[in-house]
Amino acid sequence: MAYELNQFIADCRAFLKADPGPKGREKVRAHLEQLLNNKDFVEKYCGDDIERGLNVLYEDPELKFQILAHINDKARVSPPHDHGESWAIYGQAKLWTDMTEWKRDDDGKDPKHAKLSPEKKYRLMPGQAGIYQDGAIHSIDYPDKSRFVRVTGTNLDNITRIRVDLKTGEVHQMTPQQAT
């Protein structure tokens, strides 16, 4: 029997209750890959007929994690950004997303400027998921009609997040529902 969204939600709750830290999150990441290998799930929530945009599939009332489907129409390259005091797991459903993980080359004490350099680059293909722990800075680059599922530790609209302009080093606050 195929792994379904309701099973994934129940597993996420169990994993994060037992260990809300990196080990529990890694279990969520591995099970997101299992979910994304269910072709029926991908078509139902990330298929070509699904409304474009950022769709909340689930928000946990107790643990506060969210599961979102990013149904992208147009290609996009995001600036380096973080998820503030939350973590995020990106799972590729269709096409691909090129990920870059960034490291800070400064001391991080200036809240208005940052100096970054790429630390790791890779491509997420369908069925693969990557995890970004609290405060990790990363950027994404995807083609037209790319689809991915993102699991976050909380609703990102409710926390402070940043993006960094690579040309100027300026740090900016991100706006609510800025799909990255």
C-alpha positions as CSV (number, residue, x, y, z in Angstrom):
1,M,0.0,0.0,0.0
2,A,1.3,3.5,-0.9
3,Y,2.5,5.9,1.8
4,E,-0.2,8.6,2.1
5,L,-0.3,12.2,3.4
6,N,-2.3,11.2,6.5
7,Q,0.3,8.6,7.4
8,F,3.1,11.1,6.9
9,I,1.3,13.6,9.2
10,A,1.0,11.0,11.9
11,D,4.6,10.0,11.5
12,C,5.8,13.6,11.6
13,R,3.8,14.1,14.9
14,A,5.4,11.0,16.4
15,F,8.9,11.8,15.3
16,L,8.8,15.4,16.4
17,K,7.2,14.6,19.8
18,A,9.9,12.0,20.5
19,D,12.7,14.3,19.3
20,P,12.0,17.9,18.1
21,G,15.7,18.3,17.3
22,P,17.8,17.3,14.3
23,K,17.3,13.5,14.7
24,G,13.5,13.9,14.6
25,R,13.7,16.2,11.7
26,E,15.9,13.8,9.8
27,K,13.2,11.2,10.2
28,V,10.7,13.6,8.8
29,R,13.0,14.3,5.8
30,A,13.4,10.6,5.1
31,H,9.7,10.0,5.3
32,L,9.0,13.0,3.0
33,E,11.1,11.2,0.4
34,Q,8.9,8.1,0.9
35,L,5.8,10.3,0.4
36,L,7.1,11.9,-2.7
37,N,7.7,8.5,-4.2
38,N,3.9,8.0,-4.2
39,K,2.9,9.1,-7.7
40,D,-0.8,9.5,-6.7
41,F,0.2,11.9,-3.9
42,V,2.4,13.9,-6.3
43,E,-0.4,14.2,-8.8
44,K,-3.1,15.0,-6.3
45,Y,-1.2,17.8,-4.5
46,C,1.5,18.8,-7.1
47,G,0.0,17.9,-10.4
48,D,-0.4,20.1,-13.5
49,D,-4.0,20.8,-12.7
50,I,-3.4,22.1,-9.2
51,E,-3.9,25.8,-8.6
52,R,-0.6,27.7,-8.7
53,G,0.9,29.2,-5.6
54,L,1.7,28.2,-2.1
55,N,-0.9,25.7,-0.7
56,V,-1.0,24.7,2.9
57,L,-1.6,20.9,3.1
58,Y,-1.5,20.7,6.9
59,E,-0.7,22.8,10.0
60,D,-0.3,21.0,13.3
61,P,-2.4,22.6,16.0
62,E,-0.1,21.3,18.8
63,L,3.4,21.1,17.4
64,K,2.9,24.0,14.9
65,F,4.8,22.4,11.9
66,Q,3.4,23.0,8.4
67,I,3.3,21.0,5.2
68,L,3.1,23.2,2.1
69,A,3.0,22.4,-1.6
70,H,4.8,25.0,-3.8
71,I,3.1,24.9,-7.2
72,N,5.3,27.1,-9.3
73,D,4.4,28.4,-12.7
74,K,7.5,30.5,-13.5
75,A,11.2,29.8,-12.9
76,R,12.7,31.6,-9.9
77,V,16.1,32.2,-8.3
78,S,15.7,33.2,-4.7
79,P,18.2,35.3,-2.8
80,P,20.0,33.6,0.0
81,H,17.6,33.5,2.9
82,D,17.0,31.7,6.2
83,H,13.9,30.4,8.0
84,G,14.7,32.3,11.2
85,E,14.3,30.2,14.3
86,S,12.6,27.5,12.3
87,W,13.9,24.6,10.2
88,A,12.7,23.6,6.7
89,I,12.7,20.5,4.6
90,Y,12.3,20.8,0.9
91,G,11.2,17.7,-1.0
92,Q,11.1,17.7,-4.8
93,A,7.9,16.5,-6.4
94,K,8.4,17.5,-10.1
95,L,11.4,18.7,-12.2
96,W,14.2,19.9,-10.0
97,T,15.5,22.6,-7.6
98,D,19.1,23.7,-7.5
99,M,20.1,24.3,-3.8
100,T,22.9,26.4,-2.5
101,E,23.9,26.4,1.1
102,W,25.7,29.6,2.3
103,K,28.1,30.3,5.1
104,R,28.7,33.6,6.7
105,D,32.2,34.9,6.3
106,D,31.6,37.7,8.8
107,D,31.0,37.6,12.5
108,G,27.2,38.0,12.1
109,K,27.1,40.9,14.5
110,D,25.9,43.5,12.0
111,P,22.1,43.0,11.5
112,K,22.0,45.0,8.3
113,H,24.9,43.5,6.4
114,A,26.3,40.0,5.8
115,K,29.2,38.6,3.8
116,L,28.3,35.1,2.4
117,S,30.1,32.5,0.3
118,P,28.6,29.3,-1.2
119,E,29.4,26.3,0.9
120,K,27.5,23.5,-0.9
121,K,25.6,23.2,-4.2
122,Y,23.4,20.4,-5.3
123,R,20.2,19.5,-7.3
124,L,17.1,18.0,-5.7
125,M,15.4,15.6,-8.1
126,P,11.9,14.2,-7.7
127,G,11.7,12.0,-4.6
128,Q,14.7,13.7,-2.9
129,A,14.5,16.0,0.2
130,G,17.0,18.4,1.8
131,I,17.0,19.7,5.4
132,Y,18.0,23.2,6.6
133,Q,18.3,23.6,10.3
134,D,17.4,26.7,12.3
135,G,19.1,29.8,10.9
136,A,20.7,28.0,7.9
137,I,21.1,30.3,4.9
138,H,20.3,28.8,1.5
139,S,19.0,29.8,-1.9
140,I,16.9,28.0,-4.5
141,D,16.8,28.0,-8.3
142,Y,14.0,26.2,-10.1
143,P,12.6,26.0,-13.7
144,D,9.1,26.8,-14.9
145,K,6.5,24.4,-13.5
146,S,8.8,23.0,-10.8
147,R,6.9,21.5,-7.8
148,F,8.1,20.8,-4.3
149,V,6.7,20.1,-0.8
150,R,8.2,22.0,2.1
151,V,7.8,21.1,5.8
152,T,8.6,23.8,8.2
153,G,8.8,23.8,12.0
154,T,6.3,26.6,12.2
155,N,4.2,29.0,10.1
156,L,7.0,31.2,8.7
157,D,4.7,34.2,8.5
158,N,4.9,34.4,12.3
159,I,8.6,34.6,12.7
160,T,11.5,36.9,11.6
161,R,13.4,35.7,8.6
162,I,16.0,37.4,6.4
163,R,17.2,37.5,2.9
164,V,20.6,38.8,1.8
165,D,21.4,40.8,-1.3
166,L,24.6,39.2,-2.7
167,K,25.7,42.3,-4.6
168,T,25.5,44.7,-1.6
169,G,25.5,42.4,1.4
170,E,22.4,44.2,2.7
171,V,20.2,42.1,5.0
172,H,16.4,42.6,4.5
173,Q,13.4,41.2,6.5
174,M,11.3,38.8,4.4
175,T,7.7,39.4,4.0
176,P,4.8,37.0,4.9
177,Q,4.1,34.2,2.4
178,Q,7.1,35.1,0.3
179,A,7.4,31.7,-1.4
180,T,11.0,30.6,-1.5
